[in-house]
Amino acid sequence: MSKLYKVAAFLLFVFITFSFSADDELKVLFTIKSNADFFTTDNLGNTYLIKGEEVKKYSQTGDLLKIFSNKTTGKITSLDATNPLRILVFYKDFATILIIDDLLSQNGDPMNLLDYSLEQSDVICTSFNNGIWFFNRENMELVRLDETFKPVVNTGNLNRLLGADFKPNFMLEHNGYLYLNNPTDGVYAFDIYGTYYKTIPIKNLQRFQVKDNNMFYFKDGVLKSYNIKDLTQKELPFKNVTDVRVEKENYFLFYTDSVVVKSAD
């Protein structure tokens, strides 16, 4: 079966038969034992388990590849592997960012946000062309730095501009849009210049993925897909799962003691 055909078949499964499939119908590919605080994945199908200051990277077949740890910057707040060659590691308590490569080797010195007047940043994420987005709580604004750490976008105070009380807990950029999660209101979408586009009315989320026109999020034991364009929704329930991610036709299920990867094939 060609890769293109497999991708098409997977998308067909997700967006047409999603709501009629059951967890126990999926095939288990492998299991990773874990006591991680949280996890994430990349678009190559690798898994990242984060515990305290440590990151463990596992291959597409569940083999441990590398371990990264920096004990001088405290506990990891978030890890963005949108670009698996340039992974963004955020230490909120120390107002510090590290960039690591696909071998989990540190690239350059830590970035101290005090040097950029961004020490009040609550959430960050990777942007195109090696840029970085910040939500700066001090001024209630989105700031984008380019690959040289030069500020190139500044939205101004979003509370005043949009008449909302912003207390975001997550954001990501995908296909030219930045998605900022404000749990009480929903997900605010902006273009790459920081111009407000729309609000997606899904509230009380912790995190999500966006693939093409679809947002995936796990809530109340159910993995849901929401089509941003036509507003259709599909869902697939999972039992005793803490979080779910979707990569390369597979489901990555995060349990308290393991990550189980299942396939729709």
C-alpha positions as CSV (number, residue, x, y, z in Angstrom):
1,M,0.0,0.0,0.0
2,S,1.5,3.4,-1.0
3,K,2.2,6.0,1.6
4,L,-0.3,8.4,-0.1
5,Y,-3.0,5.8,-0.1
6,K,-2.4,4.9,3.6
7,V,-2.6,8.6,4.5
8,A,-5.8,9.0,2.5
9,A,-7.3,5.9,4.1
10,F,-6.4,7.1,7.6
11,L,-8.0,10.5,7.0
12,L,-11.1,8.8,5.7
13,F,-11.2,6.7,8.9
14,V,-10.8,9.8,11.1
15,F,-13.3,12.1,9.5
16,I,-16.0,9.7,8.3
17,T,-16.0,6.6,10.5
18,F,-14.4,8.2,13.5
19,S,-17.5,8.2,15.7
20,F,-18.4,4.6,15.0
21,S,-15.1,2.9,15.9
22,A,-14.1,1.6,19.3
23,D,-10.8,1.6,21.2
24,D,-10.7,-2.2,21.4
25,E,-10.9,-2.4,17.6
26,L,-7.5,-0.7,17.2
27,K,-4.3,-2.7,16.9
28,V,-1.6,-2.3,19.6
29,L,1.8,-1.5,17.9
30,F,4.0,-1.1,21.0
31,T,4.0,0.0,24.6
32,I,6.5,2.3,26.4
33,K,6.6,2.0,30.2
34,S,6.5,5.5,31.8
35,N,5.9,7.6,34.8
36,A,6.2,10.9,32.9
37,D,4.6,14.1,33.9
38,F,3.4,14.7,30.3
39,F,4.3,13.6,26.8
40,T,4.3,14.8,23.2
41,T,5.0,13.5,19.7
42,D,6.4,14.8,16.5
43,N,5.2,14.4,12.9
44,L,7.7,11.6,12.3
45,G,6.0,9.4,14.9
46,N,8.6,9.8,17.7
47,T,7.5,10.0,21.3
48,Y,8.9,12.4,24.0
49,L,8.3,11.7,27.7
50,I,9.0,14.5,30.1
51,K,9.6,14.0,33.8
52,G,10.9,16.9,35.8
53,E,14.0,18.2,34.0
54,E,14.4,15.1,31.9
55,V,13.3,14.3,28.3
56,K,13.3,10.8,26.9
57,K,12.9,10.3,23.1
58,Y,11.5,7.1,21.7
59,S,11.5,6.0,18.1
60,Q,8.6,5.1,15.8
61,T,8.9,1.5,17.0
62,G,9.1,2.4,20.7
63,D,12.9,2.1,21.2
64,L,14.6,4.5,23.5
65,L,16.8,6.8,21.4
66,K,18.2,9.6,23.6
67,I,17.8,11.2,27.0
68,F,18.2,15.0,27.7
69,S,18.5,16.7,31.1
70,N,19.6,20.1,32.3
71,K,19.5,20.4,36.0
72,T,20.3,24.1,36.1
73,T,17.1,25.3,34.7
74,G,14.5,23.5,36.8
75,K,11.4,21.6,35.8
76,I,10.3,21.6,32.2
77,T,7.0,23.4,31.6
78,S,6.5,22.6,28.0
79,L,8.2,21.0,25.0
80,D,7.3,21.9,21.4
81,A,8.5,19.3,18.9
82,T,6.6,20.8,15.9
83,N,10.0,21.0,14.2
84,P,11.7,17.7,15.3
85,L,15.1,19.2,14.2
86,R,14.7,22.2,16.5
87,I,12.8,21.3,19.7
88,L,11.8,24.1,22.0
89,V,12.0,23.5,25.7
90,F,10.5,26.0,28.1
91,Y,11.3,26.4,31.8
92,K,8.7,28.9,33.0
93,D,9.9,29.1,36.6
94,F,13.4,30.2,35.4
95,A,12.1,32.3,32.5
96,T,14.4,30.3,30.2
97,I,14.3,28.5,26.9
98,L,16.6,25.8,25.5
99,I,16.7,24.6,21.9
100,I,17.7,21.0,21.3
101,D,18.1,19.1,18.1
102,D,16.8,15.7,16.9
103,L,19.6,14.0,18.9
104,L,18.5,15.9,22.0
105,S,21.8,17.9,22.0
106,Q,21.6,21.4,23.2
107,N,22.0,24.1,20.5
108,G,23.7,27.2,21.9
109,D,23.3,28.8,25.3
110,P,20.0,29.0,27.2
111,M,17.8,32.0,26.2
112,N,17.1,34.1,29.3
113,L,13.8,35.8,28.7
114,L,14.8,38.7,31.1
115,D,17.1,39.8,28.3
116,Y,14.1,40.3,26.0
117,S,11.7,41.7,28.6
118,L,9.6,38.5,28.1
119,E,10.1,37.0,31.6
120,Q,6.4,37.2,32.2
121,S,5.6,34.9,29.4
122,D,3.1,32.2,30.3
123,V,3.1,30.1,27.1
124,I,5.4,29.8,24.1
125,C,5.6,27.9,20.9
126,T,7.6,27.3,17.7
127,S,6.9,29.5,14.7
128,F,7.9,29.3,11.1
129,N,11.5,29.9,9.9
130,N,12.8,29.1,13.4
131,G,10.8,31.9,15.1
132,I,9.2,31.7,18.5
133,W,5.8,33.0,19.7
134,F,5.3,34.3,23.3
135,F,2.3,35.4,25.2
136,N,3.6,38.1,27.5
137,R,1.3,38.4,30.6
138,E,2.8,41.7,31.6
139,N,1.4,43.5,28.6
140,M,-1.2,40.9,27.6
141,E,0.2,40.6,24.1
142,L,1.6,38.2,21.6
143,V,5.2,38.7,20.6
144,R,7.0,36.9,17.8
145,L,10.8,36.7,17.7
146,D,12.5,35.7,14.4
147,E,15.4,33.2,14.1
148,T,17.8,36.0,15.4
149,F,15.6,36.6,18.4
150,K,14.6,40.0,17.0
151,P,11.0,41.0,17.7
152,V,9.0,41.2,14.4
153,V,5.4,41.0,15.6
154,N,3.7,42.6,18.6
155,T,-0.1,42.5,18.8
156,G,-0.6,45.0,21.6
157,N,-2.9,44.4,24.6
158,L,-5.3,41.6,23.5
159,N,-7.6,42.3,26.5
160,R,-8.4,45.7,25.1
161,L,-8.3,44.8,21.4
162,L,-10.6,41.8,21.7
163,G,-12.5,42.6,24.9
164,A,-11.5,39.4,26.6
165,D,-9.7,38.3,29.8
166,F,-6.7,36.3,28.5
167,K,-5.3,33.6,30.7
168,P,-3.9,31.2,28.1
169,N,-2.4,27.8,28.9
170,F,-1.3,26.6,25.5
171,M,-0.6,27.7,21.9
172,L,0.7,26.3,18.7
173,E,1.3,27.5,15.1
174,H,0.1,25.5,12.1
175,N,-0.1,26.3,8.4
176,G,0.2,30.1,8.8
177,Y,-2.1,30.5,11.9
178,L,-1.4,30.8,15.6
179,Y,-3.9,29.1,17.9
180,L,-4.0,30.5,21.4
181,N,-6.0,28.6,24.0
182,N,-7.9,30.7,26.5
183,P,-9.9,28.0,28.4
184,T,-12.8,30.3,29.5
185,D,-13.5,31.5,25.9
186,G,-12.1,29.0,23.4
187,V,-9.2,29.0,21.0
188,Y,-8.3,32.3,19.4
189,A,-6.8,32.1,15.9
190,F,-4.4,34.7,14.6
191,D,-2.5,34.9,11.3
192,I,1.3,35.0,11.3
193,Y,1.3,38.8,11.6
194,G,-0.7,38.6,14.8
195,T,-4.0,39.7,13.3
196,Y,-7.0,38.2,14.9
197,Y,-8.9,35.8,12.6
198,K,-11.6,33.9,14.6
199,T,-12.5,32.2,17.8
200,I,-13.0,28.4,17.8
201,P,-15.8,27.8,20.4
202,I,-14.2,24.9,22.3
203,K,-13.7,25.7,25.9
204,N,-11.8,24.3,28.9
205,L,-9.0,22.6,26.9
206,Q,-5.5,21.9,28.2
207,R,-3.9,21.2,24.8
208,F,-4.7,20.2,21.2
209,Q,-3.3,19.4,17.8
210,V,-4.1,21.0,14.5
211,K,-3.7,19.0,11.3
212,D,-4.8,20.6,8.0
213,N,-8.3,21.9,8.8
214,N,-8.9,19.7,11.8
215,M,-8.3,20.3,15.5
216,F,-7.8,17.2,17.6
217,Y,-8.3,17.3,21.4
218,F,-8.9,14.9,24.2
219,K,-11.6,15.8,26.8
220,D,-13.6,13.8,29.2
221,G,-12.3,10.4,28.0
222,V,-13.0,11.2,24.3
223,L,-10.7,12.1,21.4
224,K,-12.5,14.6,19.3
225,S,-11.9,16.1,15.9
226,Y,-13.3,19.5,15.0
227,N,-13.2,20.7,11.4
228,I,-12.3,24.4,11.5
229,K,-13.8,25.1,8.1
230,D,-17.1,23.2,8.0
231,L,-17.5,22.9,11.8
232,T,-18.2,19.1,11.7
233,Q,-17.2,17.1,14.7
234,K,-16.3,13.4,15.2
235,E,-15.3,11.5,18.3
236,L,-13.6,8.3,19.6
237,P,-13.8,7.3,23.3
238,F,-10.9,5.8,25.2
239,K,-10.9,4.2,28.6
240,N,-8.6,5.2,31.5
241,V,-6.5,7.4,29.3
242,T,-5.0,10.7,30.4
243,D,-4.1,12.2,27.0
244,V,-4.2,11.2,23.3
245,R,-2.2,12.4,20.3
246,V,-2.6,11.4,16.6
247,E,0.5,11.0,14.4
248,K,1.3,9.1,11.2
249,E,-2.0,7.2,11.2
250,N,-1.5,6.1,14.8
251,Y,-3.0,6.9,18.2
252,F,-0.6,7.7,21.0
253,L,-2.4,6.9,24.3
254,F,-0.9,8.4,27.5
255,Y,-1.7,6.4,30.7
256,T,-0.4,6.9,34.2
257,D,2.2,4.2,33.8
258,S,2.8,3.9,30.0
259,V,2.3,5.2,26.5
260,V,0.5,2.7,24.2
261,V,0.6,3.3,20.5
262,K,-2.3,1.9,18.5
263,S,-3.1,1.8,14.7
264,A,-6.3,2.1,12.8
265,D,-5.0,-0.3,10.2
